[in-house]
Amino acid sequence: MKLSADLKDLAARLGHDFRKPEFLIRALTHPSASSPARPDNQRLEFLGDRVLGLVMAEALLHADKGASEGLLAPRFNALVRKETCADVARQIGLGDVLRLGRSEILSGGRRKEALLADAMEAVIAAIYLDAGFEAARKAVLRLWGDRIDRVEADARDPKTALQEWAQAHGQQPPEYAEVKREGPDHAPVFTMRARLQDGRTMTASARSKRQAEQAAARALLAQIGKKRDD
């Protein structure tokens, strides 16, 4: 089995020469395009998630030998979460070469955050199966680049941080609600509202509800910090 020209280009961007191209082809096959003769990438995604986690845990321990588990955990979560995986996938043009069914193509599957993230994890597994952990580690560190060095010292999910603030100040957990949804079905933009029990509210927009909620929570945390400094 040989790789097509576009997949050879992708392999070059990954920095890995596949001895068994079928691993890469499977990693790029979404369930909507699978068949008995063409398995999908879900099992590889499962494996790739674990390989990525080990690489990042090792890299963080090496990068900051004095950091406590309490600091390492949020940094780790920031580096392996779906948004980061999808960002790396976009960086290498992974969406352009995914094997998708017609329905997924029409619904904008090549730009979907979750789909890109899953495929990125599957590609990591493909490298691991093709050449072992060291090859996968080198590829991940190359692709993630300086994200490891510049990950925020306190990289807690803003929703988690906002909830912790609310609880520490005797309030109920923040409430989130959809304000509006705009754009076509294949590329929607959601506006979400984050509201504290004391009435403070912020809204934000993003291409997924989760991202919009995080952005609204982040904005509310910034508002709280500003008022505290005044």
Backbone as a ProteinNet text record, in pm:
[ID]
protein_1_A
[PRIMARY]
MKLSADLKDLAARLGHDFRKPEFLIRALTHPSASSPARPDNQRLEFLGDRVLGLVMAEALLHADKGASEGLLAPRFNALVRKETCADVARQIGLGDVLRLGRSEILSGGRRKEALLADAMEAVIAAIYLDAGFEAARKAVLRLWGDRIDRVEADARDPKTALQEWAQAHGQQPPEYAEVKREGPDHAPVFTMRARLQDGRTMTASARSKRQAEQAAARALLAQIGKKRDD
[TERTIARY]
84	0	87.9	53.1	130.2	43.1	110	38.4	17.8	-96.3	-121.3	-33.7	-28.2	58.4	20.8	-110.4	-150.6	-117.6	-122.4	-86.9	64.6	139.5	285.4	321.6	250.1	274.3	242.5	133.4	98.2	205.4	251.3	355.9	481.2	510.9	627.1	605.6	483.3	454.3	458.3	424.5	433.5	578	664.2	804	825.3	738.2	749.8	729	819.1	810.8	749.6	625.5	554.4	603.8	643.3	679.5	553.5	446.3	318.1	214	197.2	104.8	-38.3	-75.6	-213.1	-248.7	-149.2	-176.8	-223.1	-157	-196.2	-332.4	-354.4	-482.1	-597.6	-577.3	-682.2	-703.4	-595.8	-606.8	-689.2	-692.6	-763.5	-904.2	-947.1	-1077.6	-1183	-1273.3	-1382.9	-1485.8	-1558.7	-1660.7	-1760	-1785.8	-1881.6	-1830.3	-1699.9	-1641.7	-1586.2	-1616.3	-1560.8	-1643.6	-1585.2	-1650.3	-1578.1	-1632	-1561.1	-1416.4	-1392.6	-1257.3	-1175.9	-1243	-1175.3	-1216.7	-1146.5	-1183.6	-1164.4	-1244.7	-1235.4	-1125.3	-1112.8	-999.4	-1029.9	-1145.2	-1183.7	-1093.4	-1051	-960.6	-823.8	-779.5	-652.9	-664.2	-777.7	-799.7	-783.1	-840.1	-829.2	-683.2	-606.4	-465.1	-385.7	-411.6	-337.1	-355.5	-473.9	-500.8	-407.2	-383.5	-295.5	-149.8	-109.9	27.9	55.4	-36.1	-21.3	-9.3	-93.3	-89.9	44.4	102.5	231.8	341.8	339.5	440.2	432.6	311	295.3	331.7	294.4	328.9	480.4	548.4	694.5	757.3	704.2	760.1	742.7	628.9	604.2	693.3	714.1	804.4	945.7	986.4	1120.3	1131.8	1025.3	1029.2	1032.3	968	963.3	980	1104.6	1135.6	1087.2	1052.9	1007.6	858.6	784.1	639.6	566.9	467.4	385.3	282	220.7	115.2	0.4	-23.7	-131.4	-111.5	13.4	42.8	52.7	107.8	126.5	-6.2	-102.4	-229	-302.1	-322.2	-391	-310.1	-178.4	-95.5	-114.1	-112.7	-133.6	-268.2	-372.5	-506.3	-512.5	-443.2	-443.9	-376.2	-276.4	-199.9	-264.7	-346.4	-404.9	-552.5	-614.3	-757.5	-788.3	-914.3	-957.8	-925.3	-942.1	-916.7	-771.5	-678.5	-536.9	-507.8	-561.2	-541	-596.1	-713.6	-773.3	-690	-632.7	-548.3	-425.1	-364.2	-248.1	-290.2	-407.1	-457.8	-475.2	-530	-545.1	-409.5	-314.3	-180	-114.9	-142.8	-81.2	-177.2	-293.5	-388.8	-450.6	-471.6	-523.8	-664.5	-745.2	-882.3	-893.6	-796.3	-801.8	-788.3	-729.6	-703.3	-784.4	-877.8	-960.5	-1051.2	-1073.8	-1167.4	-1302.7	-1395.6	-1526.8	-1637.6	-1749.3	-1868	-1930	-2017.3	-2077.8	-2150.7	-2222.7	-2298.7	-2206.6	-2092.6	-1996.9	-1932.6	-1904.1	-1845	-1941.5	-2069.4	-2169.6	-2196.2	-2175.3	-2200.6	-2076.1	-1972	-1851.2	-1759.8	-1758.3	-1679.3	-1530.5	-1477.3	-1333.5	-1293.8	-1393	-1363.3	-1414.1	-1477	-1534.3	-1424.4	-1436.4	-1334.8	-1314.1	-1421.7	-1410.6	-1354.7	-1398.4	-1352.7	-1202.7	-1157.2	-1014.1	-930.8	-979.8	-907.1	-894.4	-1004.1	-1000.9	-902.3	-903	-812.8	-666.5	-640.5	-503.7	-453.6	-538.2	-499.7	-478.1	-560.4	-545.4	-414	-374.4	-247.7	-130	-138.5	-32.1	-20.3	-135	-133.5	-74.9	-104.6	-51.6	101.3	157.4	303.9	359	291.3	333.2	334.1	228.5	220.8	321.3	349.2	440.5	586.3	622.3	765.6	796.8	697.7	725.4	709.5	726.6	700.2	795.4	922.5	1018.4	984.6	943.6	903.9	780.3	684.6	563.2	596.6	684.7	723.3	786.8	878.6	945.1	845.4	751.6	651.8	562.6	516.8	429.6	502.3	623.3	698	724	746.7	767.5	638.6	528.5	400.3	347.8	364.8	315.2	408.1	531.3	624.9	638.5	630.6	651.7	526.5	422.5	302.2	336.9	431.5	469.3	536.7	623.1	696.2	607.4	508.8	428.5	291.1	268.6	141.9	132.9	18.3	1.8	38	104.7	142.8	19.7	-91.4	-217.3	-312.1	-313.6	-389.6	-524.2	-580.9	-711.3	-814.4	-905.1	-1018.6	-1090.3	-1119.4	-1183	-1317.6	-1391.8	-1518.1	-1492.7	-1388.1	-1352.6	-1307.8	-1225	-1175.4	-1289.9	-1387.2	-1500.7	-1587.3	-1605.9	-1685.1	-1616.3	-1484.2	-1410	-1421	-1416.7	-1430.5	-1568.4	-1670.4	-1807.3	-1824.1	-1775.5	-1788.2	-1712.1	-1592.8	-1511.9	-1579.3	-1671.3	-1740.3	-1886.4	-1916	-2047.9	-2158.5	-2125	-2225.9	-2250.5	-2365.3	-2395.7	-2306.4	-2288.3	-2208.6	-2264.7	-2180.6	-2227.8	-2327.7	-2415.8	-2512.8	-2474.9	-2493.6	-2461	-2586	-2606.4	-2724.6	-2689.3	-2753.3	-2733.3	-2814.6	-2747.2	-2813.5	-2863.1	-2777.8	-2820.1	-2725.4	-2772.2	-2692.5	-2705.5	-2592.2	-2590.5	-2510.1	-2521.1	-2443.3	-2509.7	-2453.7	-2510.1	-2490.5	-2566.3	-2559.4	-2420.4	-2347.5	-2216.2	-2107.5	-2138.5	-2039.6	-2110	-2177	-2251.8	-2160.2	-2210.8	-2142.4	-2239.2	-2195.9	-2280.4	-2241.3	-2340.9	-2317.4	-2375.5	-2287.8	-2328.3	-2311	-2396.3	-2391	-2348	-2254.3	-2214.5	-2267.1	-2334.3	-2395.9	-2367.1	-2319.4	-2297.4	-2423.3	-2430.5	-2547	-2566.5	-2456.7	-2468.5	-2512.3	-2539.5	-2591.9	-2490.8	-2363.4	-2262.9	-2268.3	-2265.1	-2287.4	-2193.3	-2148.2	-2068	-2110.6	-2102.5	-2132.1	-2010.3	-2006.4	-1897.1	-1945.3	-1880	-1918.6	-1802.1	-1834.9	-1733.2	-1803.2	-1724.1	-1779.9	-1833.4	-1817.8	-1880.6	-1932	-2033.6	-2090.4	-1985.7	-1905.2	-1805.2	-1703.6	-1656.4	-1560.9	-1621.9	-1747.2	-1814	-1834.1	-1869.6	-1884.4	-1751.8	-1643.8	-1511.8	-1473.3	-1501.6	-1467.7	-1548.6	-1675.4	-1759.7	-1710.8	-1673.3	-1619.7	-1489.6	-1405.2	-1277	-1300.6	-1397.4	-1428.8	-1484.1	-1563	-1619.1	-1509.6	-1415.2	-1301.8	-1219.9	-1201.1	-1126	-1199	-1331.5	-1411.5	-1398.5	-1403.4	-1388.5	-1251.9	-1146.9	-1011.9	-994	-1056.1	-1045.5	-1112.4	-1231.3	-1302.8	-1225.7	-1158.8	-1082.8	-963.6	-907	-790.8	-827	-954.9	-997	-995.4
-119.6	0	125.2	219.2	342.9	462.6	565.6	687.3	773.8	840.2	935.7	1058.9	1144.8	1262.7	1351	1369.7	1457.2	1396.1	1262	1198	1195.6	1190.3	1202.9	1340.6	1440.5	1576.5	1586	1522.3	1522.6	1452	1337.3	1263.1	1349.1	1428	1517.6	1623	1675.4	1774.4	1711.9	1583.9	1512.5	1481	1480.3	1446.3	1297.7	1217.2	1072	1000.4	911.8	831.3	695.9	674.1	553.3	429.2	330.1	200.6	123.5	145.5	82.1	192.3	237.3	348	322.6	196.1	165.9	222.7	240.8	300.8	445.4	520.3	659.8	668.2	583.3	584.5	554.5	458	425.9	542.8	608.5	720.4	834.8	845	953.5	914.5	793.3	744.1	760.8	853.7	878.7	766.1	736.5	631.5	649.5	772.9	795.9	746.2	719.2	671.7	530.6	463.2	330.1	221.9	104.6	-13.1	-135.5	-255.3	-375.1	-382.6	-330.5	-333.9	-210.1	-111	14	53.3	1.8	32.1	179.4	226.7	367.7	390.5	515.7	554.4	557	505.7	520.6	445	326.2	251	319.2	374.1	447.1	573.6	638.5	757.2	722.6	611.6	565.7	548.1	483.7	460.1	590.8	673	797.7	891	892	974.9	936.1	806.5	758.4	787.7	772.9	804	953.1	1036.5	1180.6	1215.6	1153.9	1182.1	1149.6	1035.6	997.1	1092.3	1129.7	1223.3	1356.1	1409	1538.3	1532.5	1425.1	1412.1	1411.1	1336.5	1328.2	1463.7	1531.4	1660.1	1765.4	1765.3	1862.8	1838.3	1713.1	1681.5	1728.7	1712.5	1754.4	1906.3	1973.1	2118.2	2193.5	2139.9	2207.7	2103.8	2082.2	1975.3	2005	2129.4	2162.7	2180.6	2166.7	2190.7	2081	2122.1	2026.2	1963.8	1856.6	1792	1888.3	1976.1	2072.2	2170.6	2201.4	2288.3	2209.6	2088.3	2008.5	1963.8	1928.4	1875	1971	2099	2188.8	2216	2219.2	2237.1	2118.3	1999.5	1877.3	1881.6	1916.4	1920.8	2020	2132.7	2233.9	2183.7	2097.1	2049.4	1931.7	1854.5	1735.5	1751.3	1862.5	1876.2	1885.3	1863.2	1855.1	1981.9	2097.9	2222.8	2231.8	2187.7	2191.8	2093.4	1972.2	1872.3	1922.1	1984.9	2037.2	2150.9	2233.1	2343.6	2290.9	2186.7	2124.6	2064.3	2000.6	1941.2	2046.7	2161.3	2269.8	2321.4	2325.4	2373.8	2292.8	2162.6	2076.8	2043.2	2106.9	2083.6	1945.5	1890.3	1753.8	1741.6	1844.7	1838.3	1819.5	1869.9	1862.8	1721.2	1631.1	1495.7	1388.5	1428.6	1329.9	1256.4	1131.1	1050.7	1054.5	1126.5	1147.4	1099	1060.6	1028.5	1156.2	1142.5	1258.7	1349.5	1288.7	1368.8	1453.3	1397.6	1472.3	1584.2	1558.1	1661.9	1778.7	1746.9	1852.7	1931.6	1868.6	1936.6	2006.5	2016.7	2088.1	2008.7	1877.5	1789.8	1821.4	1873.7	1902.5	2015.8	2088	2198.8	2174	2060.3	2033	2006.5	2074.2	2065.8	1922.8	1856	1722	1623.7	1635.9	1545.1	1563	1687.3	1714.8	1662.6	1685	1639.7	1488.4	1419.1	1272.6	1221.4	1283.9	1240.8	1265.9	1376.5	1406.3	1299	1259.3	1152.9	1021.4	994.5	872.1	872.7	987.6	998.4	971.1	1020.4	992.1	842	774.7	629.4	560.9	613.6	554	558.3	669.4	680.6	582.9	574.4	482.2	337.3	295.4	157.6	132	235.5	220.3	212.3	288.8	296.9	300.5	288.4	283.3	415.9	409.2	525.8	641.5	614.2	723.3	805.7	739.3	811.9	896.3	839.8	914.9	1033.3	1013.2	1121	1236.6	1204.9	1309.5	1385.8	1313.2	1378.1	1470.1	1424	1505.8	1631	1617.1	1733	1832.9	1782.6	1871.1	1945.6	1872.9	1932.2	2028.8	1995.3	2081.3	2201.6	2189.8	2301.8	2369.9	2502.5	2577.9	2585.8	2514.3	2512.9	2464	2372.8	2318	2425.8	2504.8	2608.4	2725.4	2755.3	2874.2	2842.9	2714.7	2682.4	2762.6	2817.9	2905.4	2832.2	2904.6	2846.1	2792.8	2864.3	2816.5	2799.7	2680	2656	2590.8	2620.7	2562.1	2602.5	2514.2	2546.6	2664.5	2771.6	2889.5	2858.8	2760.2	2724.1	2665.7	2583.6	2526.2	2635.4	2727.6	2836.8	2925.2	2951.4	3035.2	2964.8	2836.3	2761.1	2759.4	2742.8	2743.1	2879.6	2987.9	3121.6	3137.6	3093.5	3105.8	3030.2	2908.5	2827.8	2891.4	2946.4	3009.9	3134.3	3193.2	3314	3286.4	3160.9	3124.5	3133.1	3123.8	3131.5	2994.3	2981.5	2862.3	2857.1	2739.4	2731.6	2822.8	2875.8	2964.1	2892.3	2970.4	2916.2	2958.5	2867	2895.3	2876.1	2965	2957.4	3005.9	2945.3	2987.5	3114.1	3217	3342.7	3342.1	3296.6	3286.9	3195.1	3154.8	3073.3	3134.2	3158.5	3220.6	3135.4	3168.1	3100.1	2974.4	2916.4	2794	2673.8	2568.3	2448.4	2386.5	2397.7	2333.3	2417.4	2543.9	2630.6	2728.3	2677.5	2765.1	2844.6	2956.8	3036.8	3052	3009.6	3012.7	3129.4	3196.6	3298.3	3245.4	3232.1	3175.4	3279.8	3268.8	3360.3	3285.4	3343.3	3292	3389.3	3337.1	3424.5	3370.8	3462.2	3428.7	3455.5	3394.3	3412.7	3558.3	3635.1	3775.1	3865.6	3805.1	3881.1	3920.8	3907.7	3945	3848.5	3904.5	3826.7	3871	3773.5	3803.3	3706.6	3751.5	3664.9	3655.7	3550.4	3531.4	3440.6	3452	3372.3	3286.5	3168.2	3076.5	2974.1	2889.3	2790.9	2665.3	2655.7	2546.9	2603.3	2537.8	2585.3	2581.9	2476.8	2463.8	2576.7	2608.8	2717.5	2850.7	2871.3	2996.6	3007.1	2896.8	2896.5	2928	2868	2893.9	3040.9	3095.7	3235.9	3328.2	3296.5	3377.8	3368.3	3248.4	3229.7	3306.7	3302.1	3374.4	3525.2	3574.7	3716.8	3757.1	3667.6	3696.7	3695.2	3603.9	3601	3728.3	3775.7	3899.6	4018	4019.2	4125.3	4123.4	4003.7	3988.9	4039.8	4002.6	4044.9	4195.4	4255.1	4399	4473.2	4426.6	4492.2	4477.9	4362.7	4339.7	4435.4	4468.8	4556.4	4703	4737.1	4880	4933.2
0	0	0	-87.4	-97.5	-61.2	-14	19.9	-103.8	-111	-218.5	-195.7	-294.8	-286.4	-167.8	-144.1	-33.1	102.5	112.3	237.7	258.3	149.4	161.4	214	167.8	216.4	365.7	406.7	548.2	629.9	582.7	653.8	669.6	567.5	574.9	682.7	692	795.4	934.3	941.5	1067.7	1103.6	1002.5	1024.6	1044	981.1	998.5	865	832.5	711.2	747.8	709.1	749.6	677.7	755.3	697.1	658.4	733.5	705.7	686.3	562.9	533.8	578.8	592.3	631.1	767.9	853.4	983.9	968.4	883	862.1	794.2	695.4	624.2	720.3	808.1	905.9	1001.4	1042.5	1135.8	1077.8	947.1	880.4	835.4	867.7	823.9	932.2	911.4	1004.5	993.3	1102.9	1096.2	981.8	940.1	831.9	697.1	686.8	561.1	574	684.3	707.6	639.3	629.9	572.4	628.2	605.2	653.5	603.5	485	429.7	467.1	525.6	560.8	702.4	805.8	944.3	978	1073.8	1111.2	1214.6	1258.4	1342.8	1492.6	1534.2	1674.1	1771	1735	1822.9	1830	1717.2	1718.1	1802.7	1796.5	1879.1	2026.9	2068.8	2208	2247.7	2160.6	2189.7	2185.9	2086.6	2072	2188.9	2246.6	2364	2478.2	2495.1	2602.6	2572.4	2446.9	2409.4	2429.6	2384.1	2401.3	2549.4	2632.6	2775.1	2837.5	2800.2	2854.8	2809.5	2681.8	2629.2	2703.3	2722.4	2787.1	2935.3	3002.8	3144.8	3161.8	3078.3	3083.7	3052.5	2950.3	2909.2	3018.5	3085	3190.7	3311.9	3346.4	3457.4	3427.2	3302.6	3261.8	3256.1	3211.4	3193.2	3325.4	3428.5	3557.7	3667.8	3705.5	3800.7	3941.9	3969	4103	4117.5	4008	4012.6	4089.5	4166.1	4239.8	4147.6	4195	4116.3	4092.4	4190.3	4177.2	4063.5	4031.1	3917.4	3787.4	3796.4	3675.3	3614.6	3698.3	3647.7	3554.4	3592	3499	3372.7	3383.1	3263.3	3169.7	3229	3150.8	3079.5	3152.8	3093.4	2978.2	2992.4	2886.9	2760.3	2774.9	2659.6	2587.6	2657.5	2594.9	2562.1	2601.6	2578.9	2429	2398.1	2258.8	2180.2	2242.7	2172.2	2124.6	2209.6	2172.5	2060.6	2071.6	1965.7	1833	1836.2	1713.8	1656.3	1743.7	1698.7	1626.1	1680.8	1614.9	1481.4	1479.3	1355.6	1247.3	1283.9	1186.1	1139.3	1229	1199.2	1087.3	1082.2	979.5	866.1	863.6	755	755.4	874.5	884.5	826.9	846.2	798.8	648.8	574.9	428.4	374.2	454.1	403.2	474.5	558.3	627.6	529.5	555.9	476.3	546.1	485.7	545.9	454.2	515.1	438.7	384.4	286.8	221.7	321.3	414.2	510.3	596.7	636.1	717.9	637.5	512.7	427.6	413.9	389.2	370	497.9	613	740.4	795	711.3	753	842.8	824.7	910.4	914.6	806.8	802.6	896.7	947.8	1039.1	1180.7	1203.8	1335.3	1438	1549.4	1655.3	1705.1	1741.8	1798.4	1696.3	1573.5	1468.3	1442	1436.9	1416.5	1533.3	1654.5	1772.6	1774.7	1744.1	1742.6	1638.2	1521.7	1415.2	1453	1522.1	1565	1660.2	1754.1	1846.7	1771.9	1672.8	1594.4	1516.5	1465.3	1391.7	1484.6	1607.5	1705.5	1727.3	1738.9	1755.9	1633.4	1514.5	1391.2	1390.4	1433.4	1440.7	1544.5	1657.3	1764.3	1715	1647.2	1598.3	1486.4	1409.6	1296.6	1339.8	1444.8	1477.9	1626.7	1713	1855.6	1927.4	2060.6	2144.5	2117.1	2096	2077	1953.6	1846.7	1725.8	1751.5	1825	1857.8	1947.7	2043.5	2134.3	2057.9	1967.9	1890	1803.6	1743.8	1658.4	1740.4	1855.4	1940.1	1987	2033.9	2082.8	1970.5	1849.7	1735.6	1701.3	1699.7	1661.7	1767.2	1893.2	2001	2022.1	1978.1	1978.2	2113.3	2112.9	2237	2323.2	2287.3	2372.2	2513	2522.5	2652.8	2737.4	2674.8	2748.7	2787	2702.3	2730.3	2789.3	2827	2891.8	3021.1	3050.1	3165.9	3294.7	3384	3512.8	3585.8	3571.8	3627.4	3510.7	3451.4	3329	3357.8	3472.5	3503.9	3399.4	3371.4	3287.6	3352.2	3275.3	3336.2	3401.3	3350.4	3414.2	3553	3563	3692.7	3788.6	3738.3	3822.7	3871.5	3783.2	3821.8	3925.6	3908.8	4005.9	4142.1	4141.9	4267.3	4335.9	4256.5	4313.5	4376.5	4304.5	4355.4	4486.8	4491.8	4613.2	4729.6	4699	4803.3	4860.2	4782.2	4826.6	4862.4	4892	4941.4	4839.2	4711.4	4606.7	4544.1	4479.6	4402.7	4278.9	4217.4	4094.8	3986	3900.3	3792.2	3702.7	3643.7	3549	3407.9	3312.1	3172.2	3087.3	2994	2908.6	2768.4	2670.3	2531.7	2504.8	2456.8	2424.9	2281.4	2189.8	2050.4	1973.9	1858.1	1766.8	1628.1	1564.2	1432.3	1335.3	1207.2	1104.9	1053.2	947.5	888.7	979.2	953.2	1037.5	1038.7	927.7	922.9	990.4	1023.5	1089.1	1182	1285.4	1374.6	1467.9	1514.8	1616	1733.1	1850.7	1969.4	2059.9	2113	2215.3	2345.7	2446.1	2574.9	2685.6	2786.1	2899.9	3025	3098.1	3229.4	3334.4	3435.9	3537.7	3676.8	3764.4	3903.8	3984.5	4102.2	4187.8	4227.6	4235.3	4275.4	4160	4043.8	3931.2	3826.6	3855.5	3756.3	3638.1	3518.5	3396.9	3286.6	3207.4	3087.7	2978.2	2853.2	2739.3	2648	2568.3	2472.9	2360.8	2245.8	2128.4	2082	2028.6	1975.6	1887.4	1824.7	1731.3	1799.5	1929.5	2004	2135.4	2190.8	2316.4	2427.3	2429	2534.8	2529.1	2409.2	2395.2	2435.6	2398.1	2432.8	2583.6	2648.1	2793.3	2861	2810.3	2867.8	2851.3	2734.3	2708.9	2799.7	2819.8	2908.1	3052.3	3094.2	3229.7	3247	3144.8	3150.4	3161.9	3086.5	3091.1	3228.1	3287	3418.6	3525.3	3512.6	3605.3	3593.9	3471.3	3450.3	3513.7	3500.6	3561.3	3712.2	3769.3	3914.8	3958.7	3886.4	3920.5	3911	3809.3	3791.3	3907.2	3946.9	4055.1	4187.3	4201.8	4324.9	4332.8	4213.4	4210.9	4225.5	4195.7	4200.9	4343.4
[MASK]
++++++++++++++++++++++++++++++++++++++++++++++++++++++++++++++++++++++++++++++++++++++++++++++++++++++++++++++++++++++++++++++++++++++++++++++++++++++++++++++++++++++++++++++++++++++++++++++++++++++++++++++++++++++++++++++++++++++

